[in-house]
Amino acid sequence: MKLTEHIQQAKDTLISFEVLPPLKGKTINSLYDHLDPLMEFKPSWINVTYHRSESMFKRKTDGTFEKVEVRKRPGTVGICAAIMNHYQVDAVPHIICGGFTKRETEDALIDLDFLGIDNLLVLRGDAAKNEAAFEPEVGGNNYAIELLQQVNNMNNGIYLDEDIKNGGKTKFCMGVAGYPEKHFEAPNLEVDLLRLKEKVDAGAEYIMTQMFFNNERFYEFVKACKDMGINVPIIPGLKPITNKKQLSVLPRIFHVDIPTDLSNAINKCKTDQECEQVGTEWLIQQSRELKKFGVPVLHYYTLGKPKVIWNVVKEIR
C-alpha cells in the first residue's frame, strides 16, 4: 500500500520506524531481534536506510596500497523484501544519488518494483567520507530532484533506453527529506523551502523531516511549507538522546540544535542510564505534543535503540 494511502485511511496518528541494515557479516536475524519488540505497535511501514560504499586503502604484500570499495551495510533491497515477507508490513527503502549511475538506479528501481515495493524516500545522500563536498557518480544524478524525475519517468513508463516503447509503468510513491532547521548547505531557510517546493512539484508526495528536538521548529517549518504552497503530508522524524557524547555529535553530523533545557538535563546525569531516561522522557513529551498538534505520523529513528523507542511508544499509544 502506498504511504499516502496509509495516511488517508488512518483514524489516528500512525507509527513508523526506521532501521539500519545489519553490518556486513551479521545475519538478518539481528534485524529481526531489533524489530520484534516494536512490532506490537503495528507500524504502518518501516524505513530502511541506504549506505553508499566507502573507499579504503589496503596494504598489499609488496608494501603498496590497493584502493578498494567497501559497503559496510549492504542489502537494503533484500532487507525490504525480508521485512515485507516476515512481518507483512510495508518497507520503504531509501534511494540515493551518490555512488550510482542512472542506469544502475534504473535497474535497482526495476528490482524494487518486481518485489512489490510501492514507496521510496528519495535523497541526494551525503558526500563520501573522502570528499569535502558531494560529488555525483559519472553518469549519475546530481541532485534529489533529478532522481525524483527519473523515478517519475519510470512511473510513466519512460526508461533511459529510447528504444523501449510502451514501457511498463512503475507505481512508486515518492517522499523527500525536509529540514526544520534548514539543510546545512542552503544559504537560508527560504531558499531551502524553494528547493523543497520544486521537489514536491516534481512528484514528491510526502516529506520526512530530519530529526529535531524543539517542536517549535517543526511547527514553524510546517507553517512555512504551507505558506510556500507545499500541501503534502509532513512527517516528523524523531530520535532520542541517550548519552552525553550525542550533545556534540548530533549537531556536528546532522546540523541540528539541542534545546538548552535538554542539554542541561543531560549534562547533570552521572551515567548513560540516567541520560537515556532523560532522553526518553523528552521524546515522550515531544511525541505527545506532536500528536496533539495533529501530525499524520510519528516516525522514529530506532538506530540501535529499540528499547528506548519501545518505552516511548508504549507511553503515547
N, C-alpha and C positions, 0 to 999 in steps of 0.2 A: 504494500500500500504506500502511496506517496505520502511524504511527510506532511504536506499541506492538507491532505485528506484526514490524517490523524487529527490535526488541529481543528479542522472544520467539524468533525464528528464528536469532538470532546465535550463532555458535560462539566469537566472540572480541569484544573491545572494539570497538565501532563508531566511525567517524569521521564528523563532520558539520561543516559550515561555515556561517557567517553573512555575508551581504553587504549592502551599502548599495545602493539604487537609484542609477543614474547621476544626476549633476546634470542639471537641465533643459538641453537643448542638446547633451548627449552622446548618442551612439548606443548601441544595445545591444552593439555590438562592444567598447565599453570594458569592459563587464561580462564578455564572453567572454574578453577578454585577461586579465582579472583571475583568472578561474576556470580557464582552460585548463590551466595548470601543475598546479593542485591536483587535477584530475580523475584523475590517475594513481593516486591513493589510493582511488578508488572510494568517495566519500562516500555514506552511506545516504540523506541528504537535504541540502538547502540551505535555510537560513532567509533570508527577505528582509524587512528591516525596513520599517516604515511611518513616514513623517514627515508630521505634520499641517501644514496651511498656516500661514503667519505673516502677521500684519497689518503692512502697511507704508504709509507716507505718501509720496505722490509729488507734487512741486510741479507745478501746472498753469500754463499760460501767463499766467493773470491774477494769479499770485502766491499763490493759495490752494492748499491741500493736499487731495488726494483720498486716502481710505483704500482700499487695495486688498488683497486676499488673494492671497498668493503661496505656491505649493508648490514648494520648490526641488528636491525629489527625488520627482517623480511616478512613477506607473507600476507600483506593487507588483504588482497583479493581472496586468498584461500581462507583467511580468518573470517571475513564477512560471510562466506559460504558456510563455514563451520558454525558460526553463531546462528545463522538462519535455520540451519538443519537441526542443531542441538536444542535451541531454545524456542524455535518457532516465533522469532521476533525479527523485525526488520533491522538490517545493518546498513549503516551509512559510511561508506569509505571516503576518506579524504583523497582528492587527487590534486597533484601539484604540477607546476611548470618545470621546476628545477630538476635537471637530470634526465629529461625525456625529450625526444624529438616528437614532432606532431604525429608521425607515423606510429611510434611506439605508444603514444597516448591513444591513438585511434584503436590499435589492437587491444589495449587494456580495456577500453570502453566496450568493445565488442564482447570481450570475456565477461565483463560485469553484466552486460545486457543478457547474454546467454544464461547467466546464473539467476536471472530474475531480480536483480538489484535495481530498484527504482529511484534511489536517492543518492545524491552526491553532495559533498562540500567541496567547492572549487576554490583553490588557493594558489597564489603565486608560489608560496613557500619561502623558506629562509635562504639566505646565502650559504654556500658551502663554507665549512669551517676555515678553509684556507683562502677564502675570498673576503675582501674588505666590503664589497657590495654584491648584490645579487647579479649573477651572470647567467643568462639563459643558455641552454644547450644549443649547439649549432643545429638549425632546423627545428628548434623548439619554440614554444610560446614564451613571449617576453613578460606578459602580464596576465593577471587572472581574467581580465575581460577578454583577452584573446582565447584563453582556454574555454571560457563560457561560450564564446562564439563558435568554437569548434564543436562543443557538445550540442549546442543549439542546432548547428548544421546537421549533425547526426540525427537529432530528433526530427529533422525534416527530410531525412533520407539522403543527405548530401555528404559524400565522402571525399577524401583527398584525391583519389584517382578519378579523373574526369570521365573516364570511360565507363564508370559504374552508373548505369541509368536505372531509375526507379529503385534505388537502394532501400533496404529495409529501414524503417523508422524506429529509432530507439525512443524511450519514454522517460528519460531521466528528469526528475525534479531536482533543480539545482539551487544550492544555497551558497552564500558567500560570507566572509568574515566582516564583522563590524567592530569598531574600536571606540568605546565610550570616552576614552581619554586620548583619542587620536592615534593613528598609525605613526610610529616614530619617524618615518621618512617623509610624512606630509608636512608642508610648511605651516599649516594651521588647520583647525577643525573644519572650517568651511570648505576648503579645497578637498579635504578627506571625504566630506559628505557629498561633494560633487562627483568624486570618483565612485562613491558607493551608489549614487543615483544612476550613473552610467551603467553600472553592473546590473542594477535592477531593470533598467530599460533594455539591457541586452539579454534578459531572460531569467535572472535570479529570482526565485520565488520565496525565499526566506533569508533572514540574516541571523547568523550565530555570532554572539559577541565574544571578544576577548574577555578573560577574567577581569573582575573588578571587585573592590572591597567597600566601596562607598556607593550605596544605592542612588544617592542624589545624582551622581554622574550618569547613571543609567537612565534615570527619569529625564534628565536634560537631553541626553542623546536621543531618546525616543521622540521627544518633542521636536528636536532639531530635524530629525528624519521626516517627521510628518510635515513640518514647515517647508521642507525641501521637496515634498511631493512623493516621498517614499512611503508606500502603504502596505508593504508585505509584512508578514509576522516577524517580530524581532524577539529572538530567544536569548535570554541571559545565560552566559557561561559562568559557572561558579566553582570555586576551588577553596578548600580550607588551608589556612596556615597552620603548620604543625610543629615548627621549630624556629629558633631564633635566626638561624642562617638564612631562612627564606626572606627575612626582612630586608636583606641586601641583595639576595639572588633574584627574587622576583622582579623588583624594579629594574635591575640591570638587564635581565634577559627579556622580560616581557613589557618593559616600559610602562608599568602601572604604579600608581600611588597607593600607599598604605596609610589609612587614616591614623592620626596621632593617638586616638584612644586605643586603637588596636595595637599599634606598635608599643605604646607604653605598657599595656597589659601583658604583652608577650615578653617584654624586657624584664618585667618583675618576676617572671617564672624562674624557678630554680631547676626544673627538669623538662625534658622533652614531653613527658607525660602531661605536665601542667600546661605546657604550650599547646598541646593537642586539645586539651579540654577548653582552653580559651578560644582557640580557633574553631572548635566545634560549636560552641555557644554563639560565636559571632556569625557563623554561617547559618545556624538555625534562625537567628533573628533576621538576617538578610533574606532568607527564604520566605519567612512569614510575611515580611513587608512586601516582597516582590509578588507573592501570591495575592495579597490584598490589593496591590496595585493593578492586578489583572493580567499578568504575563501569561502567554499561552502555554509555556513550558518552563520547567526548571531543569536546566541541563548541567549535570555535574561532571567535572573532570576528575575521574577517580584516581588515575595516575599513581597507583601503588598504595592507595589509602582506602580500600573498600570498607573497612570497619568504621572509619570516620564518617564516610558518606552514608553508611547504613544507619548510624546513630542519628544523623541529621534528618534523613528522610523519614525515619520512624517517628520523629517528633512532629513532623509537619503534615503527615498523612491523616 
